[in-house]
Amino acid sequence: MNTQNAAAPAVPGTSLQGPQLVQKQQERDFAESFHWLPCTLAVDLPVLNFKVSNLLQLREGTIVETGYHQSSDLPLRANNQLIGWTEFEVVGDRLAVRLTDIS
């Protein structure tokens, strides 16, 4: 009888094995058990020289000057908690954010 513990197989595309793999799966299962909880996502975009009067004058098609540089990532928050960093991307006729790093 073989008394050695067999190592759990690695997941393709990751370097996780054995206990790390099990822990990661448990974390994912725990998080997915709360899939029904609502949350608010926000991307923090710096706006230059913006006043309440500018806010009141906003209309569809209005262009607002920002302090965003294309090479900068923007913080992504869920319920005011930083969860990662994003960049803007155009998808079809929509503006989207791509998650580039998880905090």
Chimera marker file (.cmm) of the C-alpha trace (Angstrom):
<marker_set name="trace">
<marker id="1" x="0.000" y="0.000" z="0.000" r="1" g="1" b="0" radius="0.5"/>
<marker id="2" x="1.358" y="3.421" z="-0.995" r="1" g="1" b="0" radius="0.5"/>
<marker id="3" x="1.421" y="5.812" z="1.976" r="1" g="1" b="0" radius="0.5"/>
<marker id="4" x="2.550" y="8.869" z="0.034" r="1" g="1" b="0" radius="0.5"/>
<marker id="5" x="-0.004" y="11.604" z="-0.518" r="1" g="1" b="0" radius="0.5"/>
<marker id="6" x="-0.617" y="12.205" z="-4.185" r="1" g="1" b="0" radius="0.5"/>
<marker id="7" x="-0.344" y="15.859" z="-5.175" r="1" g="1" b="0" radius="0.5"/>
<marker id="8" x="-3.454" y="17.449" z="-6.634" r="1" g="1" b="0" radius="0.5"/>
<marker id="9" x="-3.105" y="18.164" z="-10.332" r="1" g="1" b="0" radius="0.5"/>
<marker id="10" x="-2.285" y="21.710" z="-11.385" r="1" g="1" b="0" radius="0.5"/>
<marker id="11" x="-4.894" y="23.791" z="-13.187" r="1" g="1" b="0" radius="0.5"/>
<marker id="12" x="-3.789" y="24.642" z="-16.739" r="1" g="1" b="0" radius="0.5"/>
<marker id="13" x="-2.723" y="28.276" z="-17.054" r="1" g="1" b="0" radius="0.5"/>
<marker id="14" x="-1.947" y="28.659" z="-13.336" r="1" g="1" b="0" radius="0.5"/>
<marker id="15" x="0.881" y="27.741" z="-11.022" r="1" g="1" b="0" radius="0.5"/>
<marker id="16" x="-1.478" y="26.600" z="-8.253" r="1" g="1" b="0" radius="0.5"/>
<marker id="17" x="-1.131" y="23.071" z="-6.937" r="1" g="1" b="0" radius="0.5"/>
<marker id="18" x="-2.226" y="21.023" z="-3.933" r="1" g="1" b="0" radius="0.5"/>
<marker id="19" x="-3.355" y="23.095" z="-0.907" r="1" g="1" b="0" radius="0.5"/>
<marker id="20" x="-3.169" y="26.387" z="-2.832" r="1" g="1" b="0" radius="0.5"/>
<marker id="21" x="-5.518" y="25.025" z="-5.458" r="1" g="1" b="0" radius="0.5"/>
<marker id="22" x="-7.986" y="23.767" z="-2.837" r="1" g="1" b="0" radius="0.5"/>
<marker id="23" x="-7.908" y="27.104" z="-0.973" r="1" g="1" b="0" radius="0.5"/>
<marker id="24" x="-8.490" y="29.085" z="-4.187" r="1" g="1" b="0" radius="0.5"/>
<marker id="25" x="-11.458" y="26.853" z="-5.079" r="1" g="1" b="0" radius="0.5"/>
<marker id="26" x="-12.933" y="27.289" z="-1.574" r="1" g="1" b="0" radius="0.5"/>
<marker id="27" x="-12.562" y="31.088" z="-1.863" r="1" g="1" b="0" radius="0.5"/>
<marker id="28" x="-14.285" y="31.062" z="-5.261" r="1" g="1" b="0" radius="0.5"/>
<marker id="29" x="-17.119" y="28.831" z="-3.947" r="1" g="1" b="0" radius="0.5"/>
<marker id="30" x="-17.584" y="31.150" z="-0.927" r="1" g="1" b="0" radius="0.5"/>
<marker id="31" x="-17.729" y="34.266" z="-3.119" r="1" g="1" b="0" radius="0.5"/>
<marker id="32" x="-20.132" y="32.657" z="-5.604" r="1" g="1" b="0" radius="0.5"/>
<marker id="33" x="-22.529" y="31.740" z="-2.797" r="1" g="1" b="0" radius="0.5"/>
<marker id="34" x="-23.258" y="35.497" z="-2.457" r="1" g="1" b="0" radius="0.5"/>
<marker id="35" x="-23.892" y="36.130" z="-6.174" r="1" g="1" b="0" radius="0.5"/>
<marker id="36" x="-27.331" y="37.571" z="-5.402" r="1" g="1" b="0" radius="0.5"/>
<marker id="37" x="-26.060" y="40.424" z="-3.179" r="1" g="1" b="0" radius="0.5"/>
<marker id="38" x="-26.428" y="43.814" z="-4.879" r="1" g="1" b="0" radius="0.5"/>
<marker id="39" x="-23.417" y="46.102" z="-5.158" r="1" g="1" b="0" radius="0.5"/>
<marker id="40" x="-22.592" y="49.459" z="-6.701" r="1" g="1" b="0" radius="0.5"/>
<marker id="41" x="-19.612" y="49.682" z="-9.048" r="1" g="1" b="0" radius="0.5"/>
<marker id="42" x="-17.862" y="53.005" z="-9.619" r="1" g="1" b="0" radius="0.5"/>
<marker id="43" x="-14.865" y="54.083" z="-11.674" r="1" g="1" b="0" radius="0.5"/>
<marker id="44" x="-13.132" y="57.159" z="-10.259" r="1" g="1" b="0" radius="0.5"/>
<marker id="45" x="-12.507" y="59.593" z="-13.113" r="1" g="1" b="0" radius="0.5"/>
<marker id="46" x="-10.819" y="62.903" z="-12.276" r="1" g="1" b="0" radius="0.5"/>
<marker id="47" x="-12.729" y="65.877" z="-13.758" r="1" g="1" b="0" radius="0.5"/>
<marker id="48" x="-10.932" y="69.215" z="-14.042" r="1" g="1" b="0" radius="0.5"/>
<marker id="49" x="-12.536" y="72.564" z="-13.114" r="1" g="1" b="0" radius="0.5"/>
<marker id="50" x="-16.003" y="71.039" z="-12.762" r="1" g="1" b="0" radius="0.5"/>
<marker id="51" x="-18.573" y="73.067" z="-10.806" r="1" g="1" b="0" radius="0.5"/>
<marker id="52" x="-22.179" y="72.540" z="-9.771" r="1" g="1" b="0" radius="0.5"/>
<marker id="53" x="-23.215" y="74.906" z="-12.571" r="1" g="1" b="0" radius="0.5"/>
<marker id="54" x="-21.493" y="72.543" z="-15.063" r="1" g="1" b="0" radius="0.5"/>
<marker id="55" x="-23.402" y="69.612" z="-13.570" r="1" g="1" b="0" radius="0.5"/>
<marker id="56" x="-26.726" y="71.438" z="-13.985" r="1" g="1" b="0" radius="0.5"/>
<marker id="57" x="-25.922" y="72.163" z="-17.646" r="1" g="1" b="0" radius="0.5"/>
<marker id="58" x="-25.106" y="68.549" z="-18.603" r="1" g="1" b="0" radius="0.5"/>
<marker id="59" x="-27.051" y="67.272" z="-21.601" r="1" g="1" b="0" radius="0.5"/>
<marker id="60" x="-26.735" y="64.226" z="-23.852" r="1" g="1" b="0" radius="0.5"/>
<marker id="61" x="-23.635" y="64.653" z="-26.015" r="1" g="1" b="0" radius="0.5"/>
<marker id="62" x="-21.898" y="67.044" z="-23.613" r="1" g="1" b="0" radius="0.5"/>
<marker id="63" x="-18.119" y="66.668" z="-23.563" r="1" g="1" b="0" radius="0.5"/>
<marker id="64" x="-16.390" y="67.046" z="-20.194" r="1" g="1" b="0" radius="0.5"/>
<marker id="65" x="-12.632" y="67.593" z="-19.832" r="1" g="1" b="0" radius="0.5"/>
<marker id="66" x="-11.005" y="65.038" z="-17.547" r="1" g="1" b="0" radius="0.5"/>
<marker id="67" x="-7.619" y="64.596" z="-15.942" r="1" g="1" b="0" radius="0.5"/>
<marker id="68" x="-7.450" y="61.030" z="-17.274" r="1" g="1" b="0" radius="0.5"/>
<marker id="69" x="-4.397" y="60.026" z="-19.285" r="1" g="1" b="0" radius="0.5"/>
<marker id="70" x="-4.761" y="57.028" z="-21.598" r="1" g="1" b="0" radius="0.5"/>
<marker id="71" x="-1.703" y="55.425" z="-20.044" r="1" g="1" b="0" radius="0.5"/>
<marker id="72" x="-3.220" y="55.626" z="-16.537" r="1" g="1" b="0" radius="0.5"/>
<marker id="73" x="-5.363" y="52.978" z="-14.916" r="1" g="1" b="0" radius="0.5"/>
<marker id="74" x="-8.452" y="54.118" z="-13.043" r="1" g="1" b="0" radius="0.5"/>
<marker id="75" x="-9.569" y="52.744" z="-9.660" r="1" g="1" b="0" radius="0.5"/>
<marker id="76" x="-12.637" y="50.473" z="-9.626" r="1" g="1" b="0" radius="0.5"/>
<marker id="77" x="-14.695" y="50.433" z="-6.437" r="1" g="1" b="0" radius="0.5"/>
<marker id="78" x="-17.500" y="48.150" z="-5.287" r="1" g="1" b="0" radius="0.5"/>
<marker id="79" x="-19.559" y="49.662" z="-2.467" r="1" g="1" b="0" radius="0.5"/>
<marker id="80" x="-16.775" y="52.245" z="-1.927" r="1" g="1" b="0" radius="0.5"/>
<marker id="81" x="-14.108" y="49.543" z="-1.475" r="1" g="1" b="0" radius="0.5"/>
<marker id="82" x="-11.205" y="49.489" z="-3.936" r="1" g="1" b="0" radius="0.5"/>
<marker id="83" x="-11.295" y="46.172" z="-5.782" r="1" g="1" b="0" radius="0.5"/>
<marker id="84" x="-9.061" y="46.788" z="-8.776" r="1" g="1" b="0" radius="0.5"/>
<marker id="85" x="-7.756" y="48.985" z="-11.559" r="1" g="1" b="0" radius="0.5"/>
<marker id="86" x="-9.295" y="49.484" z="-14.997" r="1" g="1" b="0" radius="0.5"/>
<marker id="87" x="-8.710" y="51.110" z="-18.369" r="1" g="1" b="0" radius="0.5"/>
<marker id="88" x="-11.235" y="52.465" z="-20.858" r="1" g="1" b="0" radius="0.5"/>
<marker id="89" x="-12.035" y="50.509" z="-23.987" r="1" g="1" b="0" radius="0.5"/>
<marker id="90" x="-14.526" y="51.050" z="-26.814" r="1" g="1" b="0" radius="0.5"/>
<marker id="91" x="-16.709" y="48.015" z="-27.536" r="1" g="1" b="0" radius="0.5"/>
<marker id="92" x="-18.931" y="48.576" z="-30.541" r="1" g="1" b="0" radius="0.5"/>
<marker id="93" x="-20.690" y="51.873" z="-29.859" r="1" g="1" b="0" radius="0.5"/>
<marker id="94" x="-20.229" y="51.665" z="-26.071" r="1" g="1" b="0" radius="0.5"/>
<marker id="95" x="-17.527" y="52.814" z="-23.690" r="1" g="1" b="0" radius="0.5"/>
<marker id="96" x="-16.425" y="50.061" z="-21.329" r="1" g="1" b="0" radius="0.5"/>
<marker id="97" x="-13.755" y="49.471" z="-18.704" r="1" g="1" b="0" radius="0.5"/>
<marker id="98" x="-11.392" y="46.504" z="-18.774" r="1" g="1" b="0" radius="0.5"/>
<marker id="99" x="-10.163" y="45.150" z="-15.438" r="1" g="1" b="0" radius="0.5"/>
<marker id="100" x="-6.349" y="45.275" z="-15.559" r="1" g="1" b="0" radius="0.5"/>
<marker id="101" x="-5.391" y="44.513" z="-11.950" r="1" g="1" b="0" radius="0.5"/>
<marker id="102" x="-7.144" y="43.208" z="-8.837" r="1" g="1" b="0" radius="0.5"/>
<marker id="103" x="-6.326" y="44.865" z="-5.517" r="1" g="1" b="0" radius="0.5"/>
<link id1="1" id2="2" r="1" g="1" b="0" radius="0.2"/>
<link id1="2" id2="3" r="1" g="1" b="0" radius="0.2"/>
<link id1="3" id2="4" r="1" g="1" b="0" radius="0.2"/>
<link id1="4" id2="5" r="1" g="1" b="0" radius="0.2"/>
<link id1="5" id2="6" r="1" g="1" b="0" radius="0.2"/>
<link id1="6" id2="7" r="1" g="1" b="0" radius="0.2"/>
<link id1="7" id2="8" r="1" g="1" b="0" radius="0.2"/>
<link id1="8" id2="9" r="1" g="1" b="0" radius="0.2"/>
<link id1="9" id2="10" r="1" g="1" b="0" radius="0.2"/>
<link id1="10" id2="11" r="1" g="1" b="0" radius="0.2"/>
<link id1="11" id2="12" r="1" g="1" b="0" radius="0.2"/>
<link id1="12" id2="13" r="1" g="1" b="0" radius="0.2"/>
<link id1="13" id2="14" r="1" g="1" b="0" radius="0.2"/>
<link id1="14" id2="15" r="1" g="1" b="0" radius="0.2"/>
<link id1="15" id2="16" r="1" g="1" b="0" radius="0.2"/>
<link id1="16" id2="17" r="1" g="1" b="0" radius="0.2"/>
<link id1="17" id2="18" r="1" g="1" b="0" radius="0.2"/>
<link id1="18" id2="19" r="1" g="1" b="0" radius="0.2"/>
<link id1="19" id2="20" r="1" g="1" b="0" radius="0.2"/>
<link id1="20" id2="21" r="1" g="1" b="0" radius="0.2"/>
<link id1="21" id2="22" r="1" g="1" b="0" radius="0.2"/>
<link id1="22" id2="23" r="1" g="1" b="0" radius="0.2"/>
<link id1="23" id2="24" r="1" g="1" b="0" radius="0.2"/>
<link id1="24" id2="25" r="1" g="1" b="0" radius="0.2"/>
<link id1="25" id2="26" r="1" g="1" b="0" radius="0.2"/>
<link id1="26" id2="27" r="1" g="1" b="0" radius="0.2"/>
<link id1="27" id2="28" r="1" g="1" b="0" radius="0.2"/>
<link id1="28" id2="29" r="1" g="1" b="0" radius="0.2"/>
<link id1="29" id2="30" r="1" g="1" b="0" radius="0.2"/>
<link id1="30" id2="31" r="1" g="1" b="0" radius="0.2"/>
<link id1="31" id2="32" r="1" g="1" b="0" radius="0.2"/>
<link id1="32" id2="33" r="1" g="1" b="0" radius="0.2"/>
<link id1="33" id2="34" r="1" g="1" b="0" radius="0.2"/>
<link id1="34" id2="35" r="1" g="1" b="0" radius="0.2"/>
<link id1="35" id2="36" r="1" g="1" b="0" radius="0.2"/>
<link id1="36" id2="37" r="1" g="1" b="0" radius="0.2"/>
<link id1="37" id2="38" r="1" g="1" b="0" radius="0.2"/>
<link id1="38" id2="39" r="1" g="1" b="0" radius="0.2"/>
<link id1="39" id2="40" r="1" g="1" b="0" radius="0.2"/>
<link id1="40" id2="41" r="1" g="1" b="0" radius="0.2"/>
<link id1="41" id2="42" r="1" g="1" b="0" radius="0.2"/>
<link id1="42" id2="43" r="1" g="1" b="0" radius="0.2"/>
<link id1="43" id2="44" r="1" g="1" b="0" radius="0.2"/>
<link id1="44" id2="45" r="1" g="1" b="0" radius="0.2"/>
<link id1="45" id2="46" r="1" g="1" b="0" radius="0.2"/>
<link id1="46" id2="47" r="1" g="1" b="0" radius="0.2"/>
<link id1="47" id2="48" r="1" g="1" b="0" radius="0.2"/>
<link id1="48" id2="49" r="1" g="1" b="0" radius="0.2"/>
<link id1="49" id2="50" r="1" g="1" b="0" radius="0.2"/>
<link id1="50" id2="51" r="1" g="1" b="0" radius="0.2"/>
<link id1="51" id2="52" r="1" g="1" b="0" radius="0.2"/>
<link id1="52" id2="53" r="1" g="1" b="0" radius="0.2"/>
<link id1="53" id2="54" r="1" g="1" b="0" radius="0.2"/>
<link id1="54" id2="55" r="1" g="1" b="0" radius="0.2"/>
<link id1="55" id2="56" r="1" g="1" b="0" radius="0.2"/>
<link id1="56" id2="57" r="1" g="1" b="0" radius="0.2"/>
<link id1="57" id2="58" r="1" g="1" b="0" radius="0.2"/>
<link id1="58" id2="59" r="1" g="1" b="0" radius="0.2"/>
<link id1="59" id2="60" r="1" g="1" b="0" radius="0.2"/>
<link id1="60" id2="61" r="1" g="1" b="0" radius="0.2"/>
<link id1="61" id2="62" r="1" g="1" b="0" radius="0.2"/>
<link id1="62" id2="63" r="1" g="1" b="0" radius="0.2"/>
<link id1="63" id2="64" r="1" g="1" b="0" radius="0.2"/>
<link id1="64" id2="65" r="1" g="1" b="0" radius="0.2"/>
<link id1="65" id2="66" r="1" g="1" b="0" radius="0.2"/>
<link id1="66" id2="67" r="1" g="1" b="0" radius="0.2"/>
<link id1="67" id2="68" r="1" g="1" b="0" radius="0.2"/>
<link id1="68" id2="69" r="1" g="1" b="0" radius="0.2"/>
<link id1="69" id2="70" r="1" g="1" b="0" radius="0.2"/>
<link id1="70" id2="71" r="1" g="1" b="0" radius="0.2"/>
<link id1="71" id2="72" r="1" g="1" b="0" radius="0.2"/>
<link id1="72" id2="73" r="1" g="1" b="0" radius="0.2"/>
<link id1="73" id2="74" r="1" g="1" b="0" radius="0.2"/>
<link id1="74" id2="75" r="1" g="1" b="0" radius="0.2"/>
<link id1="75" id2="76" r="1" g="1" b="0" radius="0.2"/>
<link id1="76" id2="77" r="1" g="1" b="0" radius="0.2"/>
<link id1="77" id2="78" r="1" g="1" b="0" radius="0.2"/>
<link id1="78" id2="79" r="1" g="1" b="0" radius="0.2"/>
<link id1="79" id2="80" r="1" g="1" b="0" radius="0.2"/>
<link id1="80" id2="81" r="1" g="1" b="0" radius="0.2"/>
<link id1="81" id2="82" r="1" g="1" b="0" radius="0.2"/>
<link id1="82" id2="83" r="1" g="1" b="0" radius="0.2"/>
<link id1="83" id2="84" r="1" g="1" b="0" radius="0.2"/>
<link id1="84" id2="85" r="1" g="1" b="0" radius="0.2"/>
<link id1="85" id2="86" r="1" g="1" b="0" radius="0.2"/>
<link id1="86" id2="87" r="1" g="1" b="0" radius="0.2"/>
<link id1="87" id2="88" r="1" g="1" b="0" radius="0.2"/>
<link id1="88" id2="89" r="1" g="1" b="0" radius="0.2"/>
<link id1="89" id2="90" r="1" g="1" b="0" radius="0.2"/>
<link id1="90" id2="91" r="1" g="1" b="0" radius="0.2"/>
<link id1="91" id2="92" r="1" g="1" b="0" radius="0.2"/>
<link id1="92" id2="93" r="1" g="1" b="0" radius="0.2"/>
<link id1="93" id2="94" r="1" g="1" b="0" radius="0.2"/>
<link id1="94" id2="95" r="1" g="1" b="0" radius="0.2"/>
<link id1="95" id2="96" r="1" g="1" b="0" radius="0.2"/>
<link id1="96" id2="97" r="1" g="1" b="0" radius="0.2"/>
<link id1="97" id2="98" r="1" g="1" b="0" radius="0.2"/>
<link id1="98" id2="99" r="1" g="1" b="0" radius="0.2"/>
<link id1="99" id2="100" r="1" g="1" b="0" radius="0.2"/>
<link id1="100" id2="101" r="1" g="1" b="0" radius="0.2"/>
<link id1="101" id2="102" r="1" g="1" b="0" radius="0.2"/>
<link id1="102" id2="103" r="1" g="1" b="0" radius="0.2"/>
</marker_set>
